[in-house]
Amino acid sequence: MIYRFRVILDAKEDVFRDIEVQQDATLEDFHNCITQSFGFDGMEVASFFTSDDEWHQHEEIPLFDMEDTEDPVRTMQATLVEDVVSKDETRLIYVYDFLNLWTFFVELADIAEAEDGIRYPNLLFTHGQIPAEAPPADFSGDEEPEEDGDAMDFEDDYDIDDLENLGFDENWN
């Protein structure tokens, strides 16, 4: 079977690639295909993250194990595409180059039979040019801040340099 993906750069401009990989390809194979299709040299650290339908990041699957623990970490080299993606679990997040945080949304579009004469992985379609620099990462979230009745209220009329009227001794220790 062949897995067809759309890999979308998280940017204001539309930049994406449609890629086919075999179901038994490793995530490392898929990583190499993504980096080549977007014109990266592939020399930076990268990770896939499993994701739900709302694009919430879950389990990290790194290029290699950087943990210093006895518990084994699932790596790209040891994980098959079919182990993390299915008709029910269709989304991954891919982050390339942790210093610049190139972030991609990866979505399974179709599972199909392999075609004779086609070599896989296969770049089906490209749209848009990758910018010279990674788009800024937005970690603020889409949610509006919740009103919390238990939050502490701070008054703005305190003079922080007026220690005598703040109610504590500056030489307390």
N, C-alpha and C positions, 0 to 999 in steps of 0.2 A: 504494500500500500504506500501511497504518496501523501504526505501532509503538505497542504498549500497554506502559506502564511502571508499575511500583510504585516510588514514591519514599519512602524510609523515613528519618525523622530518627533519627540515632544518639543515642538517649536511653533511659532506663529505661522510661518509659511508651511505649505503642504510639502513634505518630503517623505516619501515612502518607497519601499521596494516590495514586490511580490515574489516570494521565493518558494520553491518546492524542495522538500527533502524526503528521503526514505524514512519510513517509520522506525527502522532499526538504526538510524543515524544517531550518534551521540550528540549531546548538547554542545560538546566541543566542536564537532563538525558543523553544527548549526551556527555557533559563534563565529567560526572561521568564514562561513558563507556570508554572514551579516557584515562582518568587518570588511571583507573584500567588496561586497556590493555597494557599500557606502564610501569606499576609498580610504579606509584606515589601514595602517600597517599591521595591526593585530598584535602589537607588542605591549599593550597596556593590560592591566588587570581588569577583569570583567566578571559579572555575575548575572545569572538569571534569577528571577524571583517568581514563585508561583503567585497567582493573583485570582481574585474573585471577579464577579461581573461588574463590580464598582471600581476596579483597578486598585484595590487595597493590596499592598505588598504582604506576602506571607513568607514561606520558606525560601531562604537563600540557597542557591546552588552555584558556588564559586568556580572559577576556572581551575583553581587548585586549593588544597586544604592549607589554610594559614593558621588554623587553631592549634593551640598547644594543650590539647586535652586528649584523654584516652578515648573519648567517644568519637567514632568516625563521622566525618562530615561527607555528605553526598556531594560529589564533584561533577563537573561537566563531563569529564572523561569517562566516568563510571555510570552516567545516567543517559538512558535512551530517550529520544523525543517522545516515543509512545508511552513512557513511564510517567510523564508529567502533563501530557496534553491528550484530550479525548473529545468526543462530541459534547460531553457535559462540562469539561474543564478546558475552555478554549483560549484562555488568556495567560500571558506571561509578561513580565516587565524585564527588560534587558538594560543593564547599565554598563557602559564601556568607559574606561579611563576614569578612575575614581578621583583624580585631581580636577578634571574638567566636567565630570558627570554628564556624559552624553547619555541621554535616557530615551529609550524606545518602548513603545507599546507594541506587543507582538500578539496577533490574534489569528487563530486557526480559522481559515475560510472554508476549507473543504478537505475531505479525505477521499482519495480517488485511487483507481487502479493505475499502476505504472504503465507508461506508454512505451512500446518498442521503439528503439532508435533514439530515445532521450536519455542523456546522461544526467545523473542526479548527484549533488544538488543542482538545481536549475533556477536561474534568475529569469523570471517570466516578464517582469515589467518594472520600470523605474520611473519615478516622477519626482521632479524637483532636485535642486542642487543642495548639497550639504553646506551650511555656512562655514566661514573661516574659523569661527569660534563656537564652542558649545553654547546653546541657548541657556540663559540663566535658569537655574533650578528654582522652583517655587515650592517651598516647604510649608507655606502658610496654611494650606488647606482651603477648601471652598466654603467651609461652614462659617456662619456668622458667630461671633463670640456669644456664649450663653450668658444670660443674666443670672448671676448667682447671688441669692439673698444672703448667703453666709460669707461673702467676700468681705475682706477688711476695707473699710473706707479710710482713705488718707486725706487729711486736710492739707491744703496747699499753703496755708498761712503760717507754717512753722519756719522759723529762721534757724537753720541747722547750726549756725555758728553761735547762737545764743544758748549755750549749754546750761546756764542757770535756770532758764525757764522751760527746759525740756523735761525736767522732772527726774534727772538721774545725775549721779556723780561721775564726772569724766575720769576720775582717778579711782575707779571702783576696784581695781585689782591691786 
